[in-house]
Amino acid sequence: MKIDFDKYPYPKKIRHHTSSNLYFPIKDLKIVPSYYPPLYDDIDISKYFGNSKSPDILDIGCGKSKFLLAYSEQFPDRNILGIELRKGLVDWAQNYILNEGIKNAWVIWYSAVNGLKFIQDNSIAEVFYLFPDPWPKLKQQNRRLFSIEFLNELYRIMEHSGKLYISTDCDYVDEYHLKILKKSGLFDYEISSNKEWKYPRTNKEEFCIKNNIPIYRIEAIPKK
């Protein structure tokens, strides 16, 4: 997908991270800041898609939405929903989707650490968790979304034959993902770094390929 960035320029200031408060569940905050994303317990997401159906693909932490938009073009019969913390990027994606008349993609401003109650059980065929923030410092690692609680939610919403795709360019983050997957006991998984990637590439992945940075991939499926 070729995007006209003269017509749709990204926000001038895109921070790699946003306020640390947004990476914690709202229940754990003593004071909820005014800029905290809204909570969604029970919303009709189908209204955002042209076929009036619920999403069957999730892109969690969709960032600049390059992957999400290219995926929607490659698979026009699937509804892909992106979740992103940085509101400026969400506004950009929503504006692009609406103005370009894309019927099978949408992005919401939300912190997935609060769970995915608005997603129906056994409804998601594919989940993409691509190049999450590594949070390398020990004191920052409690900001990582990937946890037993997160995997419990994914297990609930995914189809029994669904797939979870995980990518990172950090070996220590890859080790962390494998550790949490093993601890959860909810998914069968395999290291898939050497498999041919059949999906679009994120901005980060293109950067890694250009600079010969290794990419670590995992494919996981829910245990029956």
Residue frames as a rotation matrix with the C-alpha (Angstrom) as fourth column:
MET 1
0.577 0.817 0.000 0.00
0.817 -0.577 0.000 0.00
0.000 0.000 -1.000 0.00
LYS 2
-0.550 -0.733 0.401 1.39
0.736 -0.652 -0.182 3.38
0.395 0.195 0.898 -1.01
ILE 3
0.375 0.642 -0.669 0.37
0.881 -0.471 0.042 6.22
-0.288 -0.605 -0.742 1.30
ASP 4
0.141 -0.248 0.959 0.47
0.524 -0.803 -0.284 9.84
0.840 0.543 0.017 0.15
PHE 5
-0.028 -0.227 -0.974 2.23
0.996 -0.093 -0.007 11.42
-0.089 -0.969 0.228 3.14
ASP 6
-0.951 -0.163 0.265 1.89
0.209 -0.966 0.156 14.87
0.230 0.203 0.952 1.61
LYS 7
-0.197 0.965 0.175 -1.86
-0.272 -0.226 0.936 14.45
0.942 0.137 0.307 1.89
TYR 8
0.855 0.485 -0.185 -1.68
-0.013 0.376 0.926 12.49
0.518 -0.790 0.328 5.15
PRO 9
-0.137 -0.968 0.210 1.38
-0.354 -0.150 -0.923 13.65
0.925 -0.201 -0.322 7.10
TYR 10
0.053 0.054 -0.997 2.11
0.790 0.609 0.075 11.91
0.611 -0.791 -0.010 10.37
PRO 11
0.961 0.232 -0.151 1.89
0.272 -0.687 0.674 14.07
0.052 -0.688 -0.724 13.51
LYS 12
0.553 -0.788 0.269 4.98
-0.379 -0.525 -0.762 16.26
0.742 0.320 -0.589 13.76
LYS 13
-0.384 -0.678 0.627 5.97
-0.886 0.079 -0.457 14.98
0.260 -0.731 -0.631 17.18
ILE 14
0.653 0.524 -0.547 5.68
-0.368 0.851 0.376 11.22
0.662 -0.045 0.748 17.60
ARG 15
-0.002 -0.635 0.772 7.14
-0.999 0.043 0.032 10.04
-0.054 -0.771 -0.634 20.86
HIS 16
-0.542 -0.264 -0.798 8.39
-0.396 0.918 -0.034 6.46
0.741 0.298 -0.601 20.96
HIS 17
-0.618 0.384 -0.687 6.79
0.750 0.549 -0.368 6.10
0.236 -0.742 -0.627 24.38
THR 18
0.057 0.647 0.761 3.94
-0.046 -0.759 0.649 7.95
0.997 -0.072 -0.014 25.99
SER 19
-0.027 -0.067 0.997 3.27
-0.918 -0.393 -0.051 8.65
0.395 -0.917 -0.051 29.67
SER 20
-0.869 -0.418 -0.265 4.15
-0.288 0.862 -0.418 5.69
0.403 -0.287 -0.869 31.89
ASN 21
-0.564 0.722 0.401 0.67
-0.553 0.031 -0.833 5.84
-0.614 -0.691 0.382 33.49
LEU 22
0.216 0.726 -0.653 -0.87
-0.971 0.090 -0.220 4.53
-0.101 0.682 0.725 30.29
TYR 23
-0.294 -0.425 -0.856 1.01
-0.552 0.806 -0.211 1.23
0.780 0.411 -0.472 30.57
PHE 24
-0.999 -0.004 0.033 -0.71
-0.030 0.511 -0.859 0.27
-0.014 -0.860 -0.511 33.83
PRO 25
-0.370 0.927 -0.056 -4.30
0.759 0.336 0.557 -0.93
0.535 0.164 -0.829 34.37
ILE 26
-0.190 0.372 0.909 -6.60
-0.203 -0.920 0.334 1.83
0.961 -0.121 0.250 35.44
LYS 27
0.797 0.541 -0.269 -7.44
0.099 0.323 0.941 -0.13
0.596 -0.776 0.204 38.61
ASP 28
0.301 -0.781 -0.548 -3.81
0.945 0.320 0.064 0.19
0.125 -0.537 0.834 39.73
LEU 29
-0.493 -0.473 0.730 -3.67
0.455 -0.855 -0.248 3.98
0.742 0.210 0.637 39.42
LYS 30
-0.484 0.286 -0.827 -4.34
0.793 -0.255 -0.553 6.12
-0.369 -0.924 -0.104 42.48
ILE 31
0.003 0.442 -0.897 -5.07
-0.193 -0.880 -0.435 9.10
-0.981 0.174 0.083 40.24
VAL 32
0.110 0.114 0.987 -6.34
0.862 0.484 -0.152 8.59
-0.495 0.868 -0.045 36.70
PRO 33
-0.699 -0.434 -0.568 -4.92
0.145 -0.864 0.482 11.29
-0.700 0.255 0.667 34.40
SER 34
0.206 0.840 -0.503 -7.24
-0.363 -0.412 -0.836 13.11
-0.909 0.354 0.220 32.01
TYR 35
0.013 -0.301 -0.954 -5.24
-0.999 -0.049 0.002 11.76
-0.047 0.952 -0.301 29.04
TYR 36
-0.681 -0.208 0.702 -5.81
-0.296 0.955 -0.004 8.09
-0.670 -0.211 -0.712 29.95
PRO 37
-0.851 0.363 -0.379 -7.48
-0.326 0.201 0.924 6.19
0.411 0.910 -0.053 27.08
PRO 38
-0.004 0.936 0.352 -11.18
-0.994 -0.041 0.098 5.34
0.106 -0.350 0.931 27.53
LEU 39
-0.765 -0.128 0.631 -12.22
-0.303 0.936 -0.177 1.92
-0.568 -0.326 -0.755 28.79
TYR 40
-0.234 0.691 -0.684 -14.31
-0.889 0.133 0.439 -0.31
0.394 0.710 0.584 26.58
ASP 41
-0.602 0.102 0.792 -16.29
-0.474 0.752 -0.458 -3.04
-0.643 -0.651 -0.404 28.31
ASP 42
-0.259 0.620 0.740 -19.11
0.663 0.672 -0.330 -3.63
-0.702 0.405 -0.585 25.87
ILE 43
-0.149 0.168 -0.975 -19.08
-0.531 -0.845 -0.064 -1.69
-0.834 0.508 0.215 22.61
ASP 44
0.700 0.452 0.552 -20.36
0.257 0.561 -0.786 -2.58
-0.666 0.693 0.277 19.17
ILE 45
-0.268 -0.909 -0.320 -17.12
-0.145 -0.291 0.946 -2.64
-0.952 0.300 -0.054 17.17
SER 46
-0.268 0.192 0.944 -18.96
0.814 0.570 0.115 -3.99
-0.516 0.799 -0.309 14.12
LYS 47
0.739 0.639 -0.215 -20.23
0.454 -0.708 -0.541 -0.49
-0.498 0.302 -0.813 13.37
TYR 48
0.255 -0.736 -0.627 -16.72
-0.455 -0.663 0.594 0.49
-0.853 0.134 -0.504 12.24
PHE 49
-0.745 -0.558 0.366 -16.60
-0.013 0.561 0.828 -2.10
-0.667 0.611 -0.425 9.46
GLY 50
-0.640 0.449 -0.623 -18.33
-0.766 -0.426 0.481 -1.98
-0.049 0.785 0.617 6.11
ASN 51
-0.519 0.442 -0.732 -19.76
-0.132 0.805 0.579 -5.48
0.845 0.397 -0.359 6.42
SER 52
0.181 0.615 0.768 -21.14
-0.823 -0.333 0.461 -4.76
0.539 -0.715 0.445 9.91
LYS 53
0.725 -0.038 -0.688 -19.26
0.259 0.940 0.221 -7.72
0.638 -0.339 0.692 11.32
SER 54
0.901 -0.429 0.058 -16.92
-0.181 -0.252 0.950 -7.89
-0.394 -0.867 -0.305 14.29
PRO 55
0.242 -0.888 -0.392 -13.14
-0.962 -0.165 -0.220 -7.94
0.130 0.430 -0.893 13.78
ASP 56
1.000 0.005 -0.030 -11.46
-0.001 0.993 0.117 -11.28
0.030 -0.117 0.993 13.22
ILE 57
0.203 -0.979 0.038 -7.88
0.748 0.130 -0.651 -9.92
0.632 0.160 0.758 13.21
LEU 58
0.959 0.040 -0.281 -6.14
0.231 -0.682 0.694 -7.91
-0.164 -0.730 -0.663 15.96
ASP 59
0.133 -0.936 0.325 -3.02
0.533 -0.208 -0.820 -5.77
0.836 0.282 0.471 15.62
ILE 60
0.850 0.207 -0.485 -2.03
0.526 -0.269 0.807 -4.92
0.036 -0.941 -0.338 19.19
GLY 61
0.212 -0.754 -0.622 0.25
0.207 -0.588 0.782 -1.90
-0.955 -0.295 0.032 19.39
CYS 62
0.557 0.154 0.816 -0.30
0.779 0.243 -0.578 -0.97
-0.287 0.958 0.015 15.75
GLY 63
-0.309 -0.831 -0.463 1.87
0.586 -0.550 0.596 2.17
-0.749 -0.087 0.657 15.92
LYS 64
-0.635 -0.031 -0.772 1.90
-0.426 -0.819 0.384 4.03
-0.644 0.573 0.507 12.60
SER 65
0.278 0.904 0.326 -0.56
-0.282 0.401 -0.872 1.47
-0.918 0.151 0.366 11.17
LYS 66
-0.256 -0.433 -0.864 1.62
-0.954 -0.032 0.299 0.60
-0.156 0.901 -0.405 8.16
PHE 67
-0.991 -0.114 0.077 1.13
-0.108 0.991 0.073 -3.12
-0.085 0.064 -0.994 8.79
LEU 68
-0.411 0.907 0.086 -2.58
0.255 0.205 -0.945 -2.77
-0.875 -0.367 -0.315 9.55
LEU 69
0.244 0.524 -0.816 -3.37
-0.600 -0.580 -0.552 -0.78
-0.762 0.624 0.173 6.41
ALA 70
-0.471 -0.481 -0.739 -1.33
-0.878 0.337 0.341 -3.07
0.085 0.810 -0.581 4.16
TYR 71
-0.941 0.178 0.288 -2.99
0.080 0.943 -0.323 -6.12
-0.330 -0.281 -0.901 5.74
SER 72
-0.075 0.987 -0.144 -6.45
-0.023 -0.146 -0.989 -4.69
-0.997 -0.071 0.033 5.08
GLU 73
0.176 0.062 -0.982 -5.52
-0.928 -0.324 -0.186 -4.31
-0.330 0.944 0.000 1.41
GLN 74
-0.735 -0.565 -0.375 -3.99
-0.656 0.732 0.185 -7.79
0.170 0.382 -0.909 1.15
PHE 75
-0.856 0.471 -0.213 -6.95
0.507 0.847 -0.164 -9.46
0.103 -0.248 -0.963 2.87
PRO 76
-0.799 0.535 0.274 -10.08
-0.445 -0.833 0.327 -7.45
0.404 0.140 0.904 1.96
ASP 77
0.076 0.872 -0.484 -12.39
-0.097 0.489 0.867 -10.17
0.992 -0.018 0.122 3.29
ARG 78
-0.069 -0.168 -0.983 -11.04
0.907 0.399 -0.132 -9.84
0.415 -0.901 0.125 6.85
ASN 79
0.748 0.336 0.572 -11.76
0.049 -0.888 0.457 -7.15
0.662 -0.313 -0.681 9.44
ILE 80
-0.122 -0.877 -0.464 -8.63
0.795 0.193 -0.575 -5.94
0.594 -0.439 0.674 11.21
LEU 81
0.899 0.390 0.200 -8.75
0.156 -0.712 0.685 -3.89
0.409 -0.585 -0.701 14.40
GLY 82
-0.169 -0.984 0.046 -5.71
0.425 -0.115 -0.898 -2.03
0.889 -0.133 0.438 15.66
ILE 83
0.860 0.312 -0.405 -5.11
0.490 -0.276 0.827 -1.01
0.146 -0.909 -0.389 19.27
GLU 84
-0.115 -0.918 0.379 -2.71
0.652 -0.358 -0.669 1.83
0.750 0.170 0.640 20.02
LEU 85
0.113 0.052 -0.992 -1.79
0.960 -0.261 0.096 3.97
-0.254 -0.964 -0.080 23.04
ARG 86
-0.742 -0.503 -0.444 -0.53
0.395 -0.862 0.317 7.07
-0.542 0.060 0.838 21.25
LYS 87
0.153 0.978 -0.144 -3.59
0.446 -0.198 -0.873 9.14
-0.882 0.069 -0.466 20.45
GLY 88
0.034 -0.190 -0.981 -1.95
-0.640 -0.758 0.125 11.18
-0.768 0.623 -0.148 17.70
LEU 89
-0.895 -0.401 -0.196 -1.27
-0.415 0.584 0.698 8.01
-0.165 0.706 -0.689 15.70
VAL 90
-0.538 0.794 0.281 -4.80
0.640 0.603 -0.476 6.74
-0.548 -0.076 -0.833 16.33
ASP 91
0.276 0.635 -0.722 -6.25
-0.015 -0.748 -0.663 10.03
-0.961 0.194 -0.197 15.05
TRP 92
-0.394 -0.503 -0.769 -4.02
-0.782 -0.256 0.568 9.81
-0.483 0.825 -0.293 11.97
ALA 93
-0.982 -0.020 0.189 -5.09
0.060 0.912 0.407 6.23
-0.181 0.410 -0.894 11.21
GLN 94
-0.206 0.978 0.020 -8.79
0.636 0.149 -0.757 6.92
-0.744 -0.144 -0.653 11.70
ASN 95
0.200 0.231 -0.952 -8.59
-0.400 -0.868 -0.295 9.97
-0.894 0.440 -0.081 9.45
TYR 96
-0.691 -0.533 -0.489 -6.81
-0.669 0.214 0.712 7.97
-0.275 0.819 -0.504 6.74
ILE 97
-0.864 0.379 0.332 -9.25
0.388 0.921 -0.040 5.07
-0.320 0.094 -0.943 6.95
LEU 98
0.054 0.959 -0.279 -12.31
0.457 -0.272 -0.847 7.30
-0.888 -0.082 -0.453 6.77
ASN 99
0.203 0.008 -0.979 -11.05
-0.564 -0.816 -0.124 9.53
-0.800 0.578 -0.161 3.97
GLU 100
-0.705 -0.518 -0.484 -9.75
-0.697 0.379 0.609 6.64
-0.132 0.767 -0.628 1.86
GLY 101
0.232 0.944 -0.236 -12.99
-0.959 0.262 0.106 4.69
0.162 0.201 0.966 2.33
ILE 102
-0.696 -0.514 -0.502 -11.33
-0.396 0.858 -0.328 1.60
0.599 -0.030 -0.800 3.81
LYS 103
0.221 0.967 0.128 -14.13
-0.750 0.084 0.656 -0.68
0.624 -0.241 0.744 5.03
ASN 104
0.737 0.076 -0.672 -12.24
0.155 0.948 0.278 -3.50
0.658 -0.309 0.687 6.73
ALA 105
-0.310 -0.868 -0.387 -9.89
0.739 0.036 -0.672 -1.69
0.598 -0.495 0.631 9.11
TRP 106
0.692 0.427 0.582 -10.21
-0.029 -0.789 0.614 0.44
0.722 -0.442 -0.533 12.22
VAL 107
-0.438 -0.848 -0.300 -7.98
0.459 0.076 -0.885 1.65
0.773 -0.525 0.356 15.05
ILE 108
0.737 0.674 0.051 -8.98
0.275 -0.367 0.889 2.47
0.617 -0.641 -0.456 18.62
TRP 109
-0.220 -0.717 0.662 -7.22
-0.485 -0.509 -0.711 4.46
0.846 -0.477 -0.236 21.32
TYR 110
0.845 0.530 0.071 -6.94
-0.378 0.498 0.781 2.01
0.378 -0.686 0.621 24.18
SER 111
-0.269 -0.891 0.367 -4.56
-0.949 0.180 -0.258 0.47
0.164 -0.418 -0.894 26.70
ALA 112
0.197 0.385 -0.901 -4.80
-0.434 0.859 0.272 -3.29
0.879 0.338 0.337 26.23
VAL 113
-0.830 -0.531 -0.171 -3.45
-0.058 0.386 -0.921 -3.84
0.555 -0.754 -0.351 29.73
ASN 114
-0.564 0.715 0.413 -7.05
-0.772 -0.280 -0.570 -3.29
-0.292 -0.640 0.710 30.87
GLY 115
-0.454 0.379 0.806 -8.14
0.193 0.925 -0.326 -6.46
-0.870 0.008 -0.494 29.10
LEU 116
-0.956 0.129 -0.264 -10.15
-0.284 -0.180 0.942 -7.07
0.074 0.975 0.208 25.94
LYS 117
-0.618 0.761 0.198 -13.68
0.167 0.373 -0.913 -7.39
-0.769 -0.531 -0.358 27.33
PHE 118
0.107 0.678 -0.728 -15.13
-0.615 -0.530 -0.584 -5.80
-0.781 0.510 0.360 24.20
ILE 119
-0.468 -0.303 -0.830 -13.86
-0.846 0.427 0.320 -8.70
0.257 0.852 -0.456 22.06
GLN 120
0.585 0.808 0.078 -16.14
-0.805 0.565 0.183 -11.74
0.104 -0.170 0.980 21.83
ASP 121
0.097 -0.478 0.873 -15.00
-0.469 0.751 0.464 -15.19
-0.878 -0.455 -0.151 22.94
ASN 122
-0.223 -0.272 0.936 -13.47
0.439 0.829 0.345 -17.41
-0.870 0.488 -0.065 20.22
SER 123
0.772 0.635 -0.035 -13.86
0.305 -0.417 -0.856 -14.72
-0.558 0.650 -0.515 17.57
ILE 124
0.552 -0.643 -0.531 -10.30
-0.724 -0.685 0.077 -13.81
-0.413 0.342 -0.844 16.54
ALA 125
0.987 -0.156 0.035 -8.46
0.148 0.809 -0.570 -15.79
0.061 0.567 0.821 13.88
GLU 126
0.148 -0.984 0.102 -5.11
0.790 0.056 -0.611 -13.99
0.595 0.171 0.785 14.08
VAL 127
0.952 -0.011 -0.306 -3.41
0.197 -0.741 0.641 -11.77
-0.234 -0.671 -0.704 16.65
PHE 128
0.329 -0.873 0.359 -0.32
0.583 -0.112 -0.805 -9.78
0.743 0.475 0.472 15.71
TYR 129
0.941 -0.195 -0.277 1.96
0.150 -0.492 0.858 -8.56
-0.304 -0.848 -0.434 18.50
LEU 130
0.559 -0.676 0.480 4.80
0.748 0.162 -0.643 -7.07
0.358 0.718 0.597 16.50
PHE 131
-0.330 -0.883 0.334 7.87
0.591 -0.470 -0.656 -5.29
0.736 -0.019 0.677 17.84
PRO 132
0.772 0.612 -0.171 6.49
0.494 -0.410 0.767 -4.17
0.399 -0.676 -0.619 21.21
ASP 133
0.513 -0.581 0.631 8.41
-0.640 -0.749 -0.169 -1.65
0.572 -0.317 -0.757 23.28
PRO 134
0.069 -0.549 -0.833 11.30
0.173 0.829 -0.532 -3.62
0.983 -0.107 0.152 24.82
TRP 135
0.776 0.160 0.610 11.46
-0.500 -0.432 0.750 -1.73
0.384 -0.887 -0.256 28.13
PRO 136
0.275 -0.760 -0.588 15.05
0.084 0.629 -0.773 -2.94
0.958 0.163 0.237 28.68
LYS 137
-0.576 -0.519 0.632 15.60
-0.540 -0.339 -0.770 -1.48
0.614 -0.785 -0.085 32.15
LEU 138
-0.779 0.217 -0.588 14.64
0.472 0.820 -0.323 -3.72
0.412 -0.530 -0.741 35.06
LYS 139
-0.755 0.478 -0.448 12.55
0.207 -0.474 -0.856 -0.97
-0.622 -0.739 0.259 36.68
GLN 140
-0.516 0.550 -0.657 10.59
-0.810 -0.562 0.166 -0.56
-0.278 0.618 0.735 33.43
GLN 141
-0.942 0.012 -0.334 9.70
-0.176 0.831 0.528 -4.18
0.284 0.556 -0.781 32.78
ASN 142
-0.607 0.791 -0.075 6.41
0.501 0.308 -0.809 -3.95
-0.617 -0.529 -0.583 34.68
ARG 143
-0.184 0.520 -0.834 5.24
-0.584 -0.740 -0.333 -1.78
-0.790 0.426 0.440 31.76
ARG 144
-0.924 -0.180 -0.338 5.38
-0.381 0.509 0.772 -4.71
0.033 0.842 -0.539 29.37
LEU 145
-0.008 0.996 -0.092 1.94
-0.998 -0.003 0.056 -5.82
0.055 0.092 0.994 28.20
PHE 146
0.071 0.001 -0.997 2.98
-0.406 0.913 -0.028 -9.42
0.911 0.407 0.065 27.62
SER 147
-0.630 -0.151 0.762 1.96
-0.777 0.131 -0.616 -11.28
-0.007 -0.980 -0.200 30.78
ILE 148
-0.932 0.357 0.070 -0.05
0.341 0.924 -0.172 -14.26
-0.126 -0.136 -0.983 32.01
GLU 149
-0.213 0.898 -0.385 -3.12
0.205 -0.344 -0.916 -12.01
-0.955 -0.274 -0.111 32.27
PHE 150
-0.170 0.062 -0.984 -2.63
-0.830 -0.547 0.109 -10.84
-0.532 0.835 0.144 28.69
LEU 151
-0.875 -0.217 -0.433 -2.31
-0.432 0.754 0.495 -14.41
0.219 0.621 -0.753 27.42
ASN 152
-0.705 0.703 0.095 -5.44
0.423 0.524 -0.739 -15.41
-0.569 -0.481 -0.667 29.33
GLU 153
0.059 0.731 -0.680 -7.35
-0.302 -0.636 -0.710 -12.75
-0.951 0.248 0.183 27.41
LEU 154
-0.376 -0.255 -0.891 -5.89
-0.920 -0.009 0.391 -13.84
-0.108 0.967 -0.232 24.09
TYR 155
-0.999 0.011 0.034 -6.76
0.012 0.999 0.034 -17.45
-0.033 0.035 -0.999 24.82
ARG 156
-0.367 0.928 -0.067 -10.35
0.301 0.050 -0.952 -16.43
-0.880 -0.370 -0.297 25.53
ILE 157
0.240 0.542 -0.805 -10.87
-0.477 -0.657 -0.584 -14.37
-0.846 0.524 0.100 22.39
MET 158
-0.517 -0.557 -0.650 -8.99
-0.824 0.119 0.554 -16.53
-0.232 0.822 -0.521 19.88
GLU 159
0.619 0.619 -0.484 -10.51
-0.744 0.659 -0.110 -19.25
0.251 0.428 0.868 17.76
HIS 160
0.720 -0.325 0.613 -9.27
-0.176 0.768 0.615 -22.73
-0.671 -0.551 0.496 18.63
SER 161
0.485 -0.542 0.686 -7.42
0.851 0.472 -0.229 -22.80
-0.200 0.695 0.691 15.32
GLY 162
0.991 -0.034 0.128 -6.28
-0.003 -0.971 -0.238 -19.19
0.133 0.235 -0.963 15.62
LYS 163
0.255 -0.966 -0.052 -2.66
0.881 0.254 -0.400 -18.01
0.399 0.056 0.915 15.51
LEU 164
0.919 -0.140 -0.370 -0.67
0.101 -0.821 0.562 -15.55
-0.382 -0.554 -0.740 17.59
TYR 165
0.470 -0.781 0.411 2.29
0.687 0.032 -0.726 -13.96
0.554 0.624 0.552 15.79
ILE 166
0.875 -0.282 -0.392 5.01
0.173 -0.575 0.799 -12.36
-0.452 -0.768 -0.455 17.91
SER 167
0.461 -0.772 0.437 8.04
0.678 -0.011 -0.735 -10.48
0.572 0.635 0.519 16.58
THR 168
0.920 -0.278 -0.278 10.88
-0.015 -0.731 0.683 -8.53
-0.393 -0.624 -0.676 18.18
ASP 169
0.618 -0.786 0.009 14.39
-0.055 -0.054 -0.997 -7.42
0.784 0.616 -0.076 17.31
CYS 170
0.017 -0.571 0.821 15.58
-0.943 -0.282 -0.176 -7.86
0.332 -0.771 -0.543 20.92
ASP 171
-0.344 -0.200 -0.917 16.87
-0.128 0.978 -0.166 -11.29
0.930 0.061 -0.362 21.96
TYR 172
-0.995 -0.060 -0.086 16.11
0.077 0.128 -0.989 -10.63
0.070 -0.990 -0.122 25.64
VAL 173
-0.379 0.925 -0.032 12.52
-0.857 -0.364 -0.364 -9.70
-0.348 -0.110 0.931 24.83
ASP 174
0.043 0.325 -0.945 12.16
-0.699 0.686 0.204 -12.86
0.714 0.651 0.257 22.76
GLU 175
-0.730 -0.373 -0.572 13.43
0.136 0.742 -0.656 -14.88
0.669 -0.557 -0.492 25.75
TYR 176
-0.876 0.457 0.153 10.90
-0.345 -0.372 -0.862 -13.09
-0.337 -0.808 0.484 27.95
HIS 177
-0.066 0.883 -0.465 8.04
-0.994 -0.015 0.112 -13.92
0.092 0.469 0.878 25.55
LEU 178
-0.140 -0.061 -0.988 9.04
-0.294 0.956 -0.017 -17.60
0.946 0.288 -0.151 25.51
LYS 179
-0.955 -0.249 -0.160 9.26
0.088 0.275 -0.957 -17.66
0.283 -0.929 -0.240 29.30
ILE 180
-0.603 0.790 0.109 5.74
-0.655 -0.413 -0.633 -16.21
-0.455 -0.453 0.766 29.72
LEU 181
0.052 0.604 -0.795 4.28
-0.890 0.389 0.237 -18.50
0.453 0.696 0.558 27.05
LYS 182
-0.461 -0.315 -0.829 5.76
-0.007 0.936 -0.352 -21.54
0.887 -0.156 -0.434 28.78
LYS 183
-0.999 0.038 0.028 4.59
-0.031 -0.079 -0.996 -20.38
-0.035 -0.996 0.081 32.19
SER 184
-0.396 0.915 -0.078 1.01
-0.903 -0.404 -0.146 -19.77
-0.165 0.013 0.986 30.99
GLY 185
-0.807 0.022 0.591 0.59
0.015 1.000 -0.017 -23.28
-0.591 -0.005 -0.807 29.60
LEU 186
0.130 0.972 -0.197 -2.15
-0.143 -0.178 -0.973 -21.96
-0.981 0.155 0.116 27.33
PHE 187
0.714 0.078 -0.696 -0.44
-0.666 -0.232 -0.710 -22.11
-0.217 0.970 -0.113 23.94
ASP 188
0.467 -0.656 0.593 1.59
0.672 0.699 0.244 -24.47
-0.575 0.285 0.767 21.82
TYR 189
0.850 -0.203 -0.487 4.34
-0.360 -0.898 -0.254 -22.46
-0.385 0.391 -0.836 20.19
GLU 190
0.490 -0.742 0.457 7.37
0.828 0.560 0.021 -22.64
-0.271 0.368 0.889 17.97
ILE 191
-0.045 -0.604 -0.796 10.24
-0.031 -0.795 0.605 -20.40
-0.999 0.052 0.017 17.04
SER 192
0.547 0.407 0.732 9.57
0.686 0.283 -0.670 -19.34
-0.480 0.868 -0.125 13.47
SER 193
0.288 -0.484 -0.827 12.38
-0.183 -0.875 0.449 -16.86
-0.940 0.022 -0.340 12.74
ASN 194
-0.725 -0.688 -0.006 13.50
-0.175 0.176 0.969 -18.75
-0.666 0.704 -0.248 9.65
LYS 195
-0.128 0.760 0.637 10.03
0.813 0.448 -0.371 -19.14
-0.568 0.471 -0.676 8.14
GLU 196
-0.789 -0.053 0.612 9.06
0.494 -0.647 0.581 -17.01
0.365 0.761 0.537 5.19
TRP 197
-0.625 0.559 -0.546 6.93
0.241 -0.527 -0.815 -14.09
-0.743 -0.640 0.195 6.39
LYS 198
-0.579 0.459 0.673 3.78
0.809 0.226 0.542 -14.00
0.097 0.859 -0.502 4.26
TYR 199
0.492 0.805 -0.330 2.33
0.851 -0.525 -0.010 -10.81
-0.182 -0.276 -0.944 5.72
PRO 200
0.671 -0.251 0.697 3.09
0.153 -0.874 -0.461 -7.11
0.725 0.416 -0.548 5.27
ARG 201
-0.203 -0.843 -0.498 6.02
0.856 0.094 -0.508 -5.59
0.475 -0.530 0.702 7.14
THR 202
0.748 0.373 -0.550 5.91
0.625 -0.676 0.391 -3.00
-0.225 -0.636 -0.738 9.90
ASN 203
0.834 -0.486 0.263 8.02
-0.341 -0.827 -0.448 0.17
0.435 0.284 -0.854 9.82
LYS 204
0.437 -0.673 0.597 10.29
-0.769 0.065 0.635 -1.41
-0.466 -0.737 -0.490 12.45
GLU 205
0.525 -0.212 0.824 10.73
0.284 0.957 0.066 -4.62
-0.803 0.199 0.562 10.49
GLU 206
0.873 -0.203 0.443 11.75
0.405 -0.205 -0.891 -2.73
0.272 0.957 -0.097 7.36
PHE 207
0.654 -0.660 0.370 14.32
-0.722 -0.691 0.043 -0.84
0.227 -0.295 -0.928 9.44
CYS 208
0.400 -0.481 0.780 15.69
-0.442 0.644 0.624 -4.12
-0.803 -0.595 0.045 10.81
ILE 209
0.690 -0.095 0.717 15.97
0.567 0.687 -0.455 -5.68
-0.449 0.721 0.528 7.35
LYS 210
0.885 -0.330 0.329 17.69
0.023 -0.674 -0.739 -2.60
0.465 0.661 -0.589 5.94
ASN 211
0.347 -0.760 0.549 20.22
-0.881 -0.464 -0.086 -2.60
0.321 -0.454 -0.831 8.78
ASN 212
-0.063 -0.377 -0.924 20.72
-0.211 0.910 -0.357 -6.39
0.976 0.172 -0.137 8.98
ILE 213
-0.554 0.007 0.832 19.27
-0.831 -0.070 -0.552 -6.58
0.054 -0.998 0.044 12.49
PRO 214
-0.929 0.186 -0.321 18.06
0.153 0.980 0.124 -10.09
0.338 0.066 -0.939 13.46
ILE 215
-0.233 0.928 0.290 14.32
-0.889 -0.324 0.324 -10.59
0.395 -0.182 0.901 13.89
TYR 216
-0.995 -0.047 0.092 12.99
-0.089 0.848 -0.522 -13.11
-0.054 -0.528 -0.848 16.38
ARG 217
-0.301 0.935 -0.189 9.59
-0.813 -0.148 0.563 -14.64
0.498 0.323 0.805 15.64
ILE 218
-0.918 0.183 0.353 7.24
-0.076 0.791 -0.606 -16.93
-0.390 -0.583 -0.712 17.51
GLU 219
-0.400 0.867 -0.295 4.02
-0.574 0.014 0.819 -18.55
0.714 0.497 0.492 16.27
ALA 220
-0.957 0.116 0.265 1.58
-0.180 0.479 -0.859 -19.79
-0.227 -0.870 -0.438 18.88
ILE 221
-0.379 0.892 -0.246 -1.80
-0.278 0.143 0.950 -21.53
0.883 0.428 0.194 18.79
PRO 222
-0.043 0.432 0.901 -4.25
-0.993 -0.117 0.009 -22.02
0.109 -0.894 0.434 21.67
LYS 223
-0.971 -0.235 -0.036 -4.14
-0.224 0.955 -0.193 -25.43
0.080 -0.179 -0.981 23.30
LYS 224
-0.213 0.947 -0.241 -7.41
-0.463 0.120 0.878 -27.31
0.860 0.299 0.413 22.98
